[in-house]
Amino acid sequence: MTLEQLLREGFQELGLPLDEAALRRYRVYAETLAEKNAVMNLTAIEGEENVARLHFLDCAALLTGFELSGRRVIDVGTGAGFPGLALKIACPDMALTLLDSLDKRVGFLRECCGKLGFEDVNCVHARAEEAPADYRAAFDVATSRAVARLRVLCELCLPLVKKGGLFLAMKGPDCAEELAEASKAMGLLGGRAEPVFTYKIPGTDISHTVVAIRKIGDTPAKYPRPWAQIKKKPL
């Protein structure tokens, strides 16, 4: 099946709308990713079917559990744009910031956004713990996919989320151990875990989970700490 057929079937299974503009953008994104991946090592997932299912549909599944339309969203450690840019194609009226520590990846994202016609996406080269000061408590939603252990991610992401907002961490099929490990960090940083959201990637037997952490209090000013401290002594 073509990328377009896979996406049509997958979005239908997820119960999500998919118009021709989104399909065209997914095609451009896939082709740009394949072209640049040959020289930049952006992703280990290759081939149209794998990219359609394991990147695009995996990311789009967040929209079946969480409302991102009209929200200000930051994708932390976005890499090649997952989940942020894949979500923006499916939900173009979100206000998206893509944050990554590697300048060449940010360059790729800027090129992609140009080709996709997303002039409103903010692509930022920075480490999360060194994000611009005006990003603090500025976002309705922070997302992260396959970046670090949950207790580390909490310190990187929760300071960026406004009170009442959500941090969504995309994880594998079993995140119970990470959740337990991160409970202290959540409390210190003003977060509270909500029920875990589980979904199956259409056309596969793969189940993934999203850990949703609600921001219920202010994050103390001393967090996030410098990366060396976070790494040496996680909360």
N, CA and C of each residue as an Amber inpcrd file, in Angstrom:
protein
   705
   0.8350000  -1.2070000   0.0000000   0.0000000   0.0000000   0.0000000
   0.8660000   1.2520000   0.0000000   0.3340000   2.3020000  -0.5770000
   1.0550000   3.5690000  -0.5710000   0.9460000   4.2260000   0.8000000
   1.7930000   5.2100000   0.9980000   1.7400000   5.9940000   2.2290000
   0.3420000   6.5550000   2.4390000  -0.2350000   7.0850000   1.3640000
  -1.5690000   7.6940000   1.4630000  -2.6310000   6.6810000   1.8680000
  -2.5790000   5.4880000   1.3010000  -3.5470000   4.4360000   1.6590000
  -3.3910000   4.0210000   3.1140000  -2.1520000   3.8540000   3.5420000
  -1.8850000   3.4700000   4.9310000  -2.4240000   4.5150000   5.9020000
  -2.2180000   5.7740000   5.5550000  -2.6840000   6.8500000   6.4350000
  -4.2020000   6.9650000   6.4320000  -4.8100000   6.8200000   5.2630000
  -6.2810000   6.8670000   5.2120000  -6.8790000   5.7830000   6.1030000
  -6.4020000   4.5550000   5.9580000  -6.9140000   3.4510000   6.7650000
  -6.6250000   3.6690000   8.2460000  -5.4130000   4.1140000   8.5460000
  -5.0150000   4.3090000   9.9440000  -5.8220000   5.3940000  10.6330000
  -6.0030000   6.5240000   9.9630000  -6.7840000   7.6100000  10.5540000
  -8.2480000   7.1920000  10.7270000  -8.7510000   6.4240000   9.7770000
 -10.1320000   5.9360000   9.9140000 -10.2490000   5.0270000  11.1380000
  -9.2680000   4.1490000  11.3250000  -9.2820000   3.2610000  12.4890000
  -9.1990000   4.0500000  13.7880000  -8.4280000   5.1310000  13.7660000
  -8.3080000   5.9750000  14.9580000  -9.5280000   6.8640000  15.1660000
 -10.3730000   6.9730000  14.1320000 -11.5490000   7.8310000  14.2260000
 -11.2140000   9.3040000  14.0820000 -10.1440000   9.5940000  13.3340000
  -9.6980000  10.9720000  13.1540000  -9.9280000  11.4290000  11.7200000
 -10.2330000  12.7070000  11.5190000 -10.3840000  13.2250000  10.1510000
  -9.0190000  13.3540000   9.4750000  -9.0210000  13.2200000   8.1600000
  -7.7890000  13.3660000   7.3810000  -8.1550000  13.9310000   6.0160000
  -7.7280000  15.1660000   5.7510000  -8.0740000  15.7670000   4.4630000
  -6.9070000  15.6680000   3.4790000  -7.1450000  16.0980000   2.2510000
  -6.1280000  15.9770000   1.2030000  -4.9080000  16.8450000   1.4920000
  -5.1190000  17.9850000   2.1160000  -3.9870000  18.8610000   2.4570000
  -3.0370000  18.1510000   3.4270000  -3.6110000  17.4610000   4.4280000
  -2.7840000  16.7190000   5.3850000  -2.0470000  15.5810000   4.6970000
  -2.7320000  14.8740000   3.8060000  -2.0870000  13.7830000   3.0740000
  -0.9020000  14.2850000   2.2640000  -1.0830000  15.4140000   1.6010000
   0.0170000  15.9850000   0.8160000   1.1900000  16.3560000   1.7110000
   0.8760000  16.9070000   2.8540000   1.9460000  17.2910000   3.7740000
   2.6810000  16.0670000   4.3320000   1.9530000  15.0220000   4.6680000
   2.6200000  13.8030000   5.1360000   3.5400000  13.2410000   4.0490000
   3.1080000  13.3230000   2.7920000   3.9430000  12.8600000   1.6820000
   5.2370000  13.6700000   1.5990000   5.1260000  14.9810000   1.6530000
   6.3060000  15.8530000   1.6010000   7.2250000  15.5810000   2.7880000
   6.6380000  15.4470000   3.9680000   7.4120000  15.1790000   5.1930000
   8.1720000  13.8620000   5.0450000   7.4930000  12.8130000   4.5910000
   8.1230000  11.4950000   4.4380000   9.2710000  11.5480000   3.4410000
   9.0690000  12.2350000   2.3320000  10.1070000  12.2980000   1.3010000
  11.3030000  13.1300000   1.7640000  11.0380000  14.2190000   2.4760000
  12.1300000  15.0460000   2.9930000  12.9030000  14.2890000   4.0610000
  12.1940000  13.5650000   4.9050000  12.8320000  12.7600000   5.9420000
  13.7320000  11.6940000   5.3270000  13.2420000  10.9950000   4.3170000
  14.0300000   9.9440000   3.6580000  15.2740000  10.5270000   3.0060000
  15.1120000  11.6570000   2.3550000  16.2360000  12.3050000   1.6660000
  17.3290000  12.7320000   2.6460000  16.9270000  13.3860000   3.7320000
  17.8990000  13.8980000   4.6910000  18.4390000  12.7990000   5.5980000
  17.6520000  11.7610000   5.8220000  18.0920000  10.6730000   6.7050000
  19.3020000   9.9480000   6.1260000  19.4500000   9.9650000   4.8230000
  20.5780000   9.3010000   4.1690000  21.9120000   9.9270000   4.5650000
  21.8770000  11.1980000   4.9450000  23.1280000  11.8820000   5.2930000
  23.1660000  12.3840000   6.7430000  22.0280000  12.3690000   7.4350000
  21.9840000  12.9630000   8.7750000  21.6450000  11.9950000   9.8950000
  21.2050000  10.7940000   9.5970000  20.8280000   9.8290000  10.6350000
  19.7650000  10.3960000  11.5790000  18.6450000  10.7670000  10.9940000
  17.5510000  11.3680000  11.7600000  16.6880000  10.3200000  12.4580000
  16.5160000   9.1530000  11.8300000  15.6410000   8.1240000  12.3920000
  16.0910000   6.7500000  11.9280000  15.8930000   5.7580000  12.7990000
  16.2000000   4.3690000  12.4290000  15.0240000   3.7330000  11.6940000
  13.8820000   4.4050000  11.7150000  12.6700000   3.8880000  11.0550000
  12.6720000   4.3450000   9.6050000  12.6880000   3.3860000   8.6910000
  12.7790000   3.7090000   7.2710000  11.7350000   2.9450000   6.4690000
  11.4500000   3.4110000   5.2620000  10.4530000   2.7770000   4.4050000
   9.0890000   3.3890000   4.6420000   8.3100000   3.5120000   3.5540000
   7.0170000   4.2080000   3.6480000   6.0780000   3.5900000   4.6700000
   5.9660000   2.2690000   4.6760000   5.0210000   1.6420000   5.5990000
   5.4200000   1.8900000   7.0460000   6.7040000   1.7200000   7.3560000
   7.1600000   1.9370000   8.7280000   7.0110000   3.3910000   9.1550000
   7.3500000   4.2990000   8.2550000   7.2130000   5.7210000   8.5850000
   5.7380000   6.0820000   8.8000000   4.8720000   5.5610000   7.9320000
   3.4390000   5.8340000   8.0610000   2.8990000   5.3300000   9.3950000
   3.2360000   4.0880000   9.7230000   2.6700000   3.4920000  10.9430000
   3.4160000   3.9190000  12.2090000   4.7430000   3.7520000  12.2190000
   5.5100000   3.8880000  13.4550000   5.8860000   5.3260000  13.7900000
   5.7370000   6.2160000  12.8230000   5.9200000   7.6370000  13.1020000
   4.5870000   8.3830000  13.0260000   4.0040000   8.4570000  11.8390000
   2.8480000   9.3300000  11.6440000   1.6130000   8.8720000  12.4210000
   1.2550000   7.5960000  12.3010000   0.0630000   7.1080000  13.0130000
   0.3030000   7.0100000  14.5150000   1.4990000   6.6340000  14.9050000
   1.8370000   6.5710000  16.3280000   1.6470000   7.9370000  16.9720000
   2.1130000   8.9760000  16.2980000   1.9800000  10.3340000  16.8440000
   0.5310000  10.8240000  16.7970000  -0.1310000  10.5830000  15.6700000
  -1.5110000  11.0510000  15.5170000  -2.4430000  10.4640000  16.5700000
  -2.1010000   9.2830000  17.0690000  -2.9520000   8.6300000  18.0760000
  -3.1420000   9.4870000  19.3250000  -2.2210000  10.4120000  19.5920000
  -2.3950000  11.3070000  20.7390000  -3.6860000  12.1020000  20.6380000
  -4.0870000  12.4020000  19.4090000  -5.2860000  13.2190000  19.2080000
  -6.5680000  12.4840000  19.5630000  -6.4990000  11.1740000  19.7320000
  -7.6860000  10.4220000  20.1580000  -7.9010000  10.5220000  21.6610000
  -6.8830000  11.0010000  22.3800000  -7.0150000  11.0830000  23.8300000
  -6.8800000  12.4770000  24.4100000  -6.3460000  13.4050000  23.5960000
  -6.0360000  14.7320000  24.1340000  -6.3780000  15.8180000  23.1080000
  -6.9170000  16.9200000  23.6010000  -7.3240000  18.0400000  22.7520000
  -6.1380000  18.9880000  22.5650000  -5.6670000  19.0970000  21.3410000
  -4.5500000  19.9920000  21.0480000  -4.9570000  21.1750000  20.1690000
  -6.1410000  21.1210000  19.6070000  -6.6220000  22.1910000  18.7430000
  -6.6470000  23.5200000  19.4980000  -6.0000000  24.5330000  18.9230000
  -5.9810000  25.8480000  19.5490000  -5.0460000  25.9740000  20.7300000
  -4.3360000  24.9140000  21.0640000  -3.4310000  24.9340000  22.2170000
  -2.0310000  25.3910000  21.7990000  -1.3080000  25.9360000  22.7620000
   0.1050000  26.2660000  22.5550000   0.9170000  25.0630000  23.0320000
   1.6300000  24.4230000  22.1000000   2.2910000  23.1400000  22.3580000
   3.7900000  23.2740000  22.1280000   4.5990000  22.6890000  23.0320000
   6.0420000  22.5980000  22.8220000   6.4410000  21.1280000  22.8240000
   7.2020000  20.7320000  21.8090000   7.6920000  19.3620000  21.6980000
   9.1690000  19.3650000  22.0840000   9.4730000  18.7360000  23.2120000
  10.8070000  18.7990000  23.8100000  11.6550000  17.6180000  23.3330000
  12.8530000  17.9310000  22.8440000  13.7070000  16.8860000  22.2870000
  13.0710000  16.2790000  21.0540000  12.5690000  17.1310000  20.1740000
  11.7150000  16.7060000  19.0630000  12.4330000  15.8640000  18.0150000
  13.7630000  15.9650000  17.9330000  14.4860000  15.1570000  16.9460000
  14.0850000  15.5110000  15.5260000  13.5450000  14.5280000  14.8140000
  13.1100000  14.7550000  13.4320000  11.6800000  15.2840000  13.3530000
  11.1380000  15.7040000  14.5150000   9.8060000  16.3160000  14.5230000
   8.7030000  15.4560000  15.0910000   9.0780000  14.4560000  15.8990000
   8.0780000  13.5430000  16.4630000   7.9930000  13.6950000  17.9700000
   6.7690000  13.8890000  18.4940000   5.4990000  13.8570000  17.7700000
   5.0380000  15.1890000  17.1860000   5.7260000  16.2910000  17.5140000
   5.1950000  17.6220000  17.2620000   4.7810000  17.9250000  15.8370000
   5.7090000  17.7500000  14.8810000   5.4020000  18.1290000  13.5090000
   4.3710000  17.1970000  12.8830000   4.4440000  15.9080000  13.2300000
   3.4300000  14.9660000  12.7420000   2.0460000  15.3280000  13.2740000
   1.9740000  15.8130000  14.5040000   0.6980000  16.2500000  15.0890000
   0.1990000  17.5300000  14.4240000   1.1060000  18.4390000  14.1070000
   0.7310000  19.7130000  13.4850000   0.0560000  19.4800000  12.1290000
   0.5070000  18.4660000  11.3960000  -0.1100000  18.1730000  10.1030000
  -1.5570000  17.7290000  10.2920000  -1.7920000  16.9230000  11.3230000
  -3.1440000  16.4300000  11.5990000  -4.0110000  17.4700000  12.2950000
  -3.3650000  18.4020000  12.9910000  -4.0880000  19.4120000  13.7820000
  -3.4250000  20.7680000  13.5520000  -3.6320000  21.3540000  12.3540000
  -2.8430000  22.5270000  11.9650000  -3.0990000  23.7910000  12.7670000
  -4.1910000  23.8410000  13.5360000  -4.4360000  25.0790000  14.2710000
  -3.8090000  25.0920000  15.6670000  -2.9680000  24.1050000  15.9840000
  -2.1910000  24.2190000  17.2170000  -1.0420000  25.2010000  16.9850000
  -0.6010000  25.8580000  18.0410000   0.5580000  26.7510000  17.9740000
   1.7610000  25.9690000  18.4660000   2.6760000  25.6310000  17.5600000
   3.7110000  24.6410000  17.8540000   5.1060000  25.2440000  17.9450000
   5.8290000  24.8170000  18.9920000   7.2590000  25.0800000  19.1230000
   7.9890000  23.7490000  19.1490000   8.9960000  23.6130000  18.2950000
   9.8310000  22.4120000  18.2430000  11.1810000  22.7510000  18.8570000
  11.5570000  22.0210000  19.9040000  12.7810000  22.3190000  20.6580000
  13.7430000  21.1400000  20.5670000  14.9720000  21.4010000  20.1300000
  15.9680000  20.3280000  20.0770000  17.3560000  20.8960000  20.3360000
  18.2390000  20.0460000  20.8990000  19.5680000  20.5010000  21.2890000
  20.5860000  20.4330000  20.1560000  20.2220000  19.7940000  19.0370000
  21.1600000  19.6310000  17.9270000  20.7850000  20.5650000  16.7830000
  21.6990000  21.4470000  16.4460000  21.4140000  22.4850000  15.4660000
  21.0500000  21.9190000  14.0890000  21.7110000  20.8300000  13.6750000
  21.4210000  20.2950000  12.3350000  20.0100000  19.7110000  12.2600000
  19.5100000  19.1850000  13.3830000  18.1250000  18.7080000  13.3840000
  17.1630000  19.8850000  13.2900000  17.4730000  20.9590000  13.9780000
  16.6160000  22.1500000  13.9100000  16.6260000  22.7170000  12.4920000
  17.7770000  22.6600000  11.8250000  17.8510000  23.0820000  10.4320000
  16.9580000  22.2370000   9.5380000  16.9630000  20.9300000   9.7770000
  16.0760000  20.0350000   9.0310000  14.6150000  20.4020000   9.2720000
  14.2670000  20.6670000  10.5130000  12.8820000  21.0060000  10.8520000
  12.4470000  22.3140000  10.1940000  13.3450000  23.2860000  10.1650000
  13.0120000  24.5580000   9.5130000  12.7750000  24.3400000   8.0150000
  13.6120000  23.5180000   7.4110000  13.4340000  23.2180000   5.9850000
  12.0960000  22.5200000   5.7550000  11.8000000  21.5440000   6.6130000
  10.5270000  20.8140000   6.5130000   9.3440000  21.7590000   6.6350000
   9.3720000  22.6040000   7.6480000   8.2510000  23.5210000   7.8790000
   8.0640000  24.4570000   6.6920000   9.1690000  24.8600000   6.0760000
   9.0750000  25.6940000   4.8810000   8.3730000  24.9760000   3.7470000
   8.7470000  23.7120000   3.5280000   8.1260000  22.9160000   2.4670000
   6.6550000  22.6330000   2.7560000   6.3270000  22.5140000   4.0450000
   4.9580000  22.1920000   4.4490000   4.0610000  23.4310000   4.5300000
   4.6580000  24.6050000   4.4040000   3.8670000  25.8290000   4.4940000
   3.4990000  26.2120000   5.9140000   4.2840000  25.7300000   6.8840000
   4.0150000  26.0390000   8.2970000   4.9040000  27.2010000   8.7470000
   4.5290000  28.4030000   8.3670000   5.3200000  29.5680000   8.7480000
   5.1710000  29.9040000  10.2300000   4.1580000  29.3240000  10.8670000
   3.8720000  29.6400000  12.2640000   4.5450000  28.6990000  13.2520000
   5.3070000  27.7040000  12.7740000   5.9950000  26.7870000  13.6830000
   7.3290000  27.3930000  14.0980000   7.5850000  27.4120000  15.3900000
   8.8130000  27.9790000  15.9390000   9.8210000  26.8530000  16.1860000
  10.9100000  26.8100000  15.4270000  11.9410000  25.7760000  15.5680000
  13.1100000  26.3630000  16.3500000  13.3920000  25.8030000  17.5270000
  14.3400000  26.4220000  18.4520000  15.4920000  25.4710000  18.7670000
  16.7100000  25.9720000  18.6140000  17.9070000  25.2070000  18.9650000
  18.2890000  25.5420000  20.4070000  17.9490000  24.6400000  21.3380000
  18.2690000  24.8520000  22.7560000  18.0530000  23.5630000  23.5190000
  18.7600000  23.4190000  24.6010000  18.4690000  22.3380000  25.5380000
  17.2470000  22.7530000  26.3700000  16.4510000  21.8000000  26.7670000
  15.2180000  22.1110000  27.5010000  15.5010000  22.8640000  28.7940000
  16.5610000  22.4570000  29.5040000  16.8680000  23.1130000  30.7820000
  17.4630000  24.5020000  30.5760000  17.7820000  24.8500000  29.3260000
  18.3030000  26.1850000  29.0030000  17.3570000  26.9370000  28.0650000
  16.0900000  26.5400000  28.0570000  15.1010000  27.1690000  27.1730000
  14.9470000  28.6530000  27.5250000  14.5450000  29.4670000  26.5540000
  14.3650000  30.9020000  26.8250000  13.4860000  31.1470000  28.0500000
  13.8110000  32.1790000  28.7950000  13.1060000  32.4650000  30.0460000
  11.6070000  32.6620000  29.8370000  11.2310000  33.2460000  28.6860000
   9.8070000  33.5010000  28.4670000   9.0350000  32.2360000  28.0800000
   9.7140000  31.1070000  27.9970000   9.0330000  29.8320000  27.7610000
   8.5140000  29.2320000  29.0600000   8.9990000  29.7200000  30.1780000
   8.6150000  29.1360000  31.4650000   7.1240000  29.3470000  31.7230000
   6.4280000  28.2410000  32.0330000   4.9840000  28.2760000  32.3230000
   4.1950000  28.9510000  31.2040000   4.6490000  28.7570000  29.9470000
   4.0410000  29.4550000  28.8120000   3.1940000  28.5640000  27.9190000
   3.2410000  27.2410000  28.1210000   2.6070000  26.3240000  27.1750000
   1.4400000  25.5650000  27.8010000   0.4170000  25.3480000  26.9810000
  -0.7220000  24.5410000  27.4280000  -0.3460000  23.0710000  27.5290000
   0.5180000  22.6370000  26.6010000   0.9090000  21.2240000  26.5210000
   2.3860000  21.1260000  26.1630000   3.1000000  20.2370000  26.8530000
   4.4510000  19.8370000  26.4460000   4.3960000  18.3640000  26.0780000
   5.0650000  18.0020000  24.9870000   5.1250000  16.5970000  24.5800000
   6.5760000  16.1460000  24.5120000   6.7570000  14.8360000  24.6380000
   8.0910000  14.2730000  24.4870000   7.9450000  12.8050000  24.1290000
   8.7990000  12.3370000  23.2270000   8.7120000  10.9600000  22.7550000
  10.1000000  10.3320000  22.7520000  10.2630000   9.2840000  23.5640000
  11.4940000   8.4870000  23.5740000  12.7420000   9.3310000  23.8030000
  12.6930000  10.2320000  24.7870000  13.8360000  11.1100000  25.0470000
  14.6380000  10.6660000  26.2630000  13.9720000  10.3770000  27.3920000
  14.6760000  10.0420000  28.6300000  13.7010000   9.3700000  29.5880000
  14.2270000   8.9410000  30.7430000  13.3760000   8.3870000  31.7880000
  12.3990000   9.4630000  32.2540000  11.2430000   9.0340000  32.7340000
  10.1570000   9.9590000  33.0540000  10.5450000  10.9680000  34.1180000
  11.2830000  10.5470000  35.1450000  11.6150000  11.5050000  36.2070000
  12.5440000  12.6010000  35.7000000  13.3770000  12.2760000  34.7160000
  14.2220000  13.2850000  34.0880000  13.3790000  14.1980000  33.1940000
  12.4890000  13.5930000  32.4140000  11.6100000  14.3730000  31.5370000
  10.7490000  15.3550000  32.3240000  10.2880000  14.9440000  33.4950000
   9.4560000  15.8400000  34.3130000  10.1990000  17.1350000  34.6250000
  11.4810000  17.0190000  34.9710000  12.2420000  18.2220000  35.3070000
  12.5020000  19.0830000  34.0720000  12.6190000  18.4580000  32.9160000
  12.8640000  19.2020000  31.6840000  11.5930000  19.8610000  31.1470000
  10.4540000  19.1920000  31.3150000   9.2250000  19.6200000  30.6370000
   8.2320000  20.3720000  31.5070000   8.0380000  19.9460000  32.7440000
   7.0100000  20.5740000  33.5780000   7.2330000  22.0730000  33.8140000
   8.4750000  22.5500000  33.9320000   8.6470000  24.0010000  34.1000000
   8.1040000  24.8150000  32.9270000   7.9730000  24.2000000  31.7580000
   7.5080000  24.9090000  30.5660000   5.9840000  24.9840000  30.4790000
   5.3000000  24.1780000  31.2940000   3.8430000  24.0520000  31.2100000
   3.1670000  25.0120000  32.1890000   2.1330000  25.6870000  31.7210000
   1.3820000  26.5900000  32.5970000   0.4850000  25.7960000  33.5350000
   0.1040000  26.4080000  34.6200000  -0.7720000  25.7420000  35.5920000
  -2.0950000  25.3770000  34.9220000  -2.5070000  24.1200000  35.1030000
  -3.7070000  23.6200000  34.4490000  -3.4020000  22.8830000  33.1610000
  -2.1720000  23.0450000  32.6550000  -1.7720000  22.3960000  31.4120000
  -1.3140000  20.9700000  31.6180000  -0.8290000  20.3520000  30.5320000
  -0.4560000  18.9410000  30.5480000   0.9400000  18.7170000  29.9870000
   1.6420000  17.7640000  30.5830000   2.8480000  17.2080000  29.9890000
   2.5040000  15.7960000  29.5330000   2.6830000  15.5100000  28.2430000
   2.3670000  14.1990000  27.6700000   3.6600000  13.5020000  27.2750000
   3.9830000  12.4110000  27.9620000   5.1890000  11.6380000  27.6810000
   4.7970000  10.3470000  26.9720000   5.2450000  10.1970000  25.7310000
   4.9480000   8.9910000  24.9610000   5.9320000   7.8950000  25.3660000
   5.3780000   6.7610000  25.7800000   6.1950000   5.6800000  26.3090000
   5.8140000   4.3570000  25.6490000   6.5550000   3.3040000  26.0050000
   6.2870000   1.9710000  25.4840000   5.0570000   1.3610000  26.1260000
   4.8950000   0.0460000  25.9940000   3.6610000  -0.5880000  26.4720000
   3.5200000  -0.6330000  27.9840000   4.6350000  -0.6100000  28.7180000
   4.5680000  -0.7330000  30.1760000   5.3930000   0.3740000  30.8180000
   4.7110000   1.3120000  31.4430000   5.4160000   2.4470000  32.0410000
   5.2390000   2.5060000  33.5540000   4.7270000   1.4300000  34.1550000
   4.4240000   1.4310000  35.5930000   5.6640000   1.7320000  36.4370000
   6.7790000   1.1290000  36.0630000   8.0100000   1.3340000  36.8340000
   8.4850000   2.7830000  36.7530000   8.4340000   3.3530000  35.5560000
   8.8480000   4.7460000  35.4020000   7.9120000   5.6990000  36.1440000
   6.6170000   5.3840000  36.1180000   5.6510000   6.2200000  36.8340000
   5.9420000   6.2400000  38.3300000   6.1810000   5.0580000  38.8810000
   6.4830000   4.9670000  40.3180000   7.7650000   5.7210000  40.6460000
   8.7590000   5.5590000  39.7850000  10.0620000   6.1980000  39.9740000
   9.9490000   7.7210000  39.9130000   8.9750000   8.2220000  39.1270000
   8.8500000   9.6670000  38.9020000   7.9080000  10.3690000  39.8670000
   7.3130000   9.6320000  40.7850000   6.2890000  10.2400000  41.6460000
   6.8510000  11.3860000  42.4940000   8.0630000  11.2330000  42.9960000
   8.6760000  12.2950000  43.7990000   8.9120000  13.5410000  42.9380000
   9.4370000  13.3280000  41.7260000   9.7180000  14.4520000  40.8250000
   8.4470000  15.2170000  40.4990000   7.3720000  14.4870000  40.2130000
   6.1010000  15.1520000  39.9020000   5.6760000  16.0740000  41.0340000
   5.7370000  15.5620000  42.2520000   5.3220000  16.3540000  43.4010000
   6.1610000  17.6040000  43.5930000   7.4810000  17.4610000  43.4280000
   8.3820000  18.6010000  43.6040000   8.1690000  19.6690000  42.5360000
   7.7660000  19.2460000  41.3640000   7.7020000  20.1510000  40.2190000
   6.3130000  20.7100000  39.9450000   5.3360000  20.3210000  40.7730000
   3.9790000  20.8590000  40.6240000   3.0860000  20.0390000  39.7230000
   3.4340000  18.7660000  39.5140000   2.6470000  17.9090000  38.6350000
   1.8950000  16.8180000  39.3700000   0.8720000  16.2870000  38.7110000
   0.1070000  15.1640000  39.2540000  -0.2760000  14.2480000  38.0920000
  -0.0050000  12.9630000  38.2670000  -0.2880000  11.9980000  37.1990000
  -1.7860000  11.8120000  37.0190000  -2.2120000  11.7620000  35.7650000
  -3.5810000  11.4230000  35.4130000  -3.5950000   9.9790000  34.9180000
  -4.7640000   9.3870000  34.6860000  -4.7950000   8.0030000  34.1960000
  -3.9820000   7.8400000  32.9130000  -3.2230000   6.7550000  32.8580000
  -2.3990000   6.4830000  31.6780000  -3.3030000   6.2070000  30.4760000
  -2.9430000   6.7670000  29.3340000  -3.6870000   6.5700000  28.0930000
  -2.9700000   5.5210000  27.2450000  -3.6690000   4.4560000  26.8940000
  -3.0840000   3.3710000  26.1050000  -3.7550000   3.3060000  24.7440000
  -2.9610000   3.0680000  23.7180000  -3.5080000   2.9680000  22.3670000
  -2.7270000   1.9330000  21.5670000  -3.3370000   1.4780000  20.4960000
  -2.6960000   0.5360000  19.5820000  -2.4450000   1.2400000  18.2520000
  -1.2400000   1.0790000  17.7100000  -0.9270000   1.6850000  16.4170000
  -1.6830000   0.9330000  15.3310000  -2.5090000   1.6120000  14.5420000
  -3.2890000   0.9300000  13.5050000  -2.4130000   0.0900000  12.5670000
  -2.9290000  -1.0960000  12.2560000  -2.2280000  -1.9870000  11.3450000
  -1.0900000  -2.7610000  11.9710000  -0.9440000  -2.6550000  13.2980000
   0.1220000  -3.3670000  14.0030000  -0.4410000  -4.0090000  15.2690000
   0.4030000  -4.7750000  15.9410000   0.0630000  -5.3210000  17.2560000
   0.7570000  -4.5340000  18.3630000   1.2540000  -3.3580000  18.0180000
   2.0510000  -2.5620000  18.9550000   1.1500000  -1.6540000  19.7910000
   1.2760000  -1.7860000  21.0990000   0.5600000  -0.8970000  22.0210000
   1.5510000   0.0650000  22.6680000   1.1650000   1.2990000  22.7730000
   1.9700000   2.3110000  23.4440000   1.1290000   3.0140000  24.5010000
   1.8040000   3.7090000  25.3890000   1.1110000   4.4540000  26.4350000
   1.5510000   5.9180000  26.4170000   0.6670000   6.7570000  26.8860000
   0.9900000   8.1670000  27.0950000   0.7910000   8.4590000  28.5780000
   1.8570000   8.8980000  29.2280000   1.7570000   9.3390000  30.6170000
   1.3580000  10.8080000  30.5980000   0.2010000  11.1130000  31.1520000
  -0.3040000  12.4870000  31.1970000  -0.1100000  13.0390000  32.6090000
   0.5950000  14.1440000  32.6930000   0.8640000  14.7680000  33.9860000
   0.2770000  16.1760000  33.9770000  -0.6680000  16.3940000  34.8460000
  -1.3390000  17.6890000  34.9430000  -0.5080000  18.6410000  35.8040000
  -0.3390000  19.8720000  35.3500000   0.3820000  20.8840000  36.1350000
  -0.6160000  21.5270000  37.1050000  -0.4640000  21.2090000  38.3810000
  -1.4220000  21.7020000  39.3720000  -0.8390000  22.7800000  40.2770000
   0.4680000  22.9690000  40.2060000   1.1210000  23.9940000  41.0330000
   2.3150000  24.5770000  40.3060000   2.8420000  25.6760000  40.8280000
   4.0100000  26.2960000  40.2060000   5.2600000  25.4400000  40.4270000
   6.1140000  25.4100000  39.4380000   7.4100000  24.7450000  39.5890000
   8.3660000  25.6840000  40.3120000   8.9970000  25.2380000  41.3980000
   9.9500000  26.1070000  42.0980000  11.0280000  26.6470000  41.1540000
  11.4600000  27.8710000  41.4160000  12.3820000  28.5680000  40.5210000
  13.7080000  27.8410000  40.3320000  14.1030000  27.0000000  41.2990000
  15.4120000  26.3260000  41.1870000  15.4160000  25.1950000  40.1670000
  14.2270000  24.8460000  39.6540000  14.1440000  23.8110000  38.6200000
  13.7840000  24.4490000  37.2780000  14.3200000  23.9370000  36.1610000
  15.2220000  22.7960000  36.0750000  16.6570000  23.1660000  36.4630000
  17.3680000  22.1950000  37.0010000  18.7750000  22.3740000  37.3220000
  19.6270000  22.2200000  36.0580000  20.9210000  22.5640000  36.1200000
  21.8050000  22.2900000  34.9830000  21.8240000  20.7970000  34.6540000
  22.0570000  20.4740000  33.3770000  21.9770000  19.0890000  32.9210000
  22.8980000  18.1610000  33.6970000  24.0910000  18.6230000  34.0340000
  25.0270000  17.7640000  34.7600000  24.4380000  17.3170000  36.0950000
  23.7080000  18.2170000  36.7650000  23.0810000  17.8630000  38.0450000
  21.8930000  16.9240000  37.8400000  21.0920000  17.2030000  36.8120000
  19.9360000  16.3400000  36.5250000  20.3980000  14.9150000  36.2530000
  21.4540000  14.8050000  35.4580000  21.9730000  13.4870000  35.0740000
  22.5990000  12.7690000  36.2540000  23.3540000  13.5010000  37.0670000
  24.0550000  12.8980000  38.2040000  23.1010000  12.5040000  39.3120000
  22.1080000  13.3370000  39.5650000  21.1870000  13.0860000  40.6800000
  19.7550000  13.4020000  40.2610000  19.0870000  12.4920000  39.5190000
  17.6940000  12.7210000  39.1340000  16.8020000  12.8540000  40.3590000
  15.7480000  13.6090000  40.2180000  14.8190000  13.8110000  41.3430000
  14.1590000  12.4980000  41.7540000
